[in-house]
Amino acid sequence: MAADLQGRRVAILAADGVERVELEQPREALDRAGARTEILSVGEGEIQARDNDLDPAGTFSVDGLVAEASVADYDALVLPGGTVNPDKLRVEQDAVAFVRDFVESGKPVAAICHGPWTLIEAGVVTGRTLTSFPSIRTDLRNAGADVVDQDVVVDKNLITSRSPDDLSAFCDAIVSQIAGTSVQEEAQEEVSS
């Protein structure tokens, strides 16, 4: 049975240089499961997407500014990769603070490929088990993470994957983790009533 994410709202934080498939496929999986996805960025308008980091791959419309976003308004966060995208995000204080607050909230945060660079900048990888694109694994280790080479890794609320080759497993893990959060929250609400 497919997960039902009706009523769930998921932020996708991205900037120019985002790897198109790493934004597009998770967004489609979440939309199919019934979630409402919104692209947040550091500027208004559109962000430029890339294929294989180099080739122009169209644009995505920005739904909101990360500076104006609240973690309380979302049930999960997705951090797509591409090398330029997370490199731009990790120098933006509003983006870094949003990611840090999201991880600390305990809600699911999913990062693929170079996306964990923003997690490093947010100071939230120490003692966590993660995976990533091979070229940033040393950065993760230097920031205190336990790095493994697997298609997808779930460590509490952090979900990470290596590359576009792992998108199927990554998307499944995101939907599953959000659905699990949904069940837990509903059970807590029933107990509180």
N, C-alpha and C positions, 0 to 999 in steps of 0.2 A: 504494500500500500504506500502510495506517495505521501510525502510529508505535506501537511497543510499549514502554510505560513500566512493564512489570511489574517489581516490586521497587523502584521509585522512590518516594521519599517527599517530598511537597511541603508546605511550611508556607504557610498563608495567614494573614497578620497583619492583624487587624482589631479595631475597638472599636465602641462604640455610635455610630450614625450612618452606618454603612457603607452604601454604595449597593448595594441587594440584587442587581441584575443583574450588577454588577461583581465580586461574590463568587461568585454562583451559577453564571454561565456558564463562567468559567474552571475552577471546581471540577468542573462536569459534563464539560467537555472533557478534563480531566486524568483523571478517574475512567474515562471511556470508553476512554481510551488505556491504562488499566491501572495508573495511579499511585495511590498511597494519599495522600489529602489530609487535613490536620489544621488546624483553626482554632486559632491561638494568639491570646491577648489579654492585656490587662493585669489582668483580673479573672476570677474563676471564674463558672460558670453560663451565662448567655446574653448575647448582644449584640443590641441593637435595630437592625434594618435600616430603611432608608428608600427610598422611591421619589422621584426628583427632589429629593432633599435634604430635602423637607418632609413627605411623607406617610408615616405608619407603614406598614411592610411586613413585619411579623412579626419573628421572632427566629432566630438561629442558636446552636446549642449550642457552647460553647467546649470544645475537646479538651485544651488545656494552657495553662499560663502562659508568656508569653515570658520571664519572669524565670528560669524553670527549664529553658528550652529551650537546646539546643546546636546550633550551625550544623553540626557534624559529623553530626548525626542526620538531616539533610535534604539533598536533591539540588537543590532550588530553593525560591524564595520568591516569593509573589505579594502585592502591596500594592494592594488595591482602593481605590477612591476614595469619593466623598461628601465634602462639605467638613468635616463634624464629625469623622468617623473619623480622617483623618490629622492633624487639628488636635489631637485627644486623644493620638494616638501620639507626636507630635513633642515633647511635654512629659514623656514617660515615659522616663527614662534607660535602663531595661532594653530598651525597644523600639528606641530610637535606637542603642544599642550592638549589638543583635542585627542590625539592618539594616546598620550599618557593617561588622560582622564578616562578614556574608553577602556583601556586595559585594566586600570585600577577599579573600574566599576564591576568587573567580573563578567561583563557581557562578551559574547564571541567577537574576536578580532582575527581576521584572516588575511595573511600576507603571502604573496607568491613572488618567486624569482628575486628581484632586487628590492621588493617591497619591504623586507625586514630592515633595510637601512633606516627607515623612519622609526621603527621600533627601537633600534640602537640609540638613535638620537633622543628618543623619549626616555631612555634609561630604564626600560622594562624587560630586558632580556636576561639579566643576571639570574643564574640558577634555573633557567628554563631550557627545555629541550626543543630545538628548532631545526628546520632544514631551510635551504635557500639555493640560489644559483651558486655554483662552485666558487665564482670569483669573489663573493662576499663572505664566505665561511670563516676566513681568518678574522674579518671585522667582527663577526658574531662571537667567535671564541675570545677575542680580545676584550669584548664587552661583557664577558662572563657567562655566555650561553654554552650549553652542551649541544654540539652540532652533530647531526646524523645525516646519512645519505639515504633518504626514503622518499617515496612519491608524495606522501602527506604525513604530517606529524601533528597530533593534537596533544597539547600540554595545557591542561585546565582550559582556560578560555582562549588560548592562542592556537591558531590553525595555520600551518605553513606548508608550502610546497616549493619544489625546485624550479620548475620551468613550464612553458606551455605544454610540454609532453605529458605533464601530470594534471592537466586541467580537469579531466573527468573525475579523478579521485578527489581533487581539491573542491570542486563544486559539490560533490556528494557529501563531503565532510562539512562544508559550510551549512548546507540545508539541514543535515542531520543535527548539527550542534544547535542551530537556531530552534529547530523543532524540539529538541531536548530541553532547552531553556524555557520554551513555551509551556511544556508540560509541568516543569518544576514551578514556574510562576503561578500557573493555574492552581496547582495543588496547594501552594502557600496561601493563595487568595481564599480557597475553600476552607482551609484551617483557620484563617483569620476571621472568617464570617461568623 
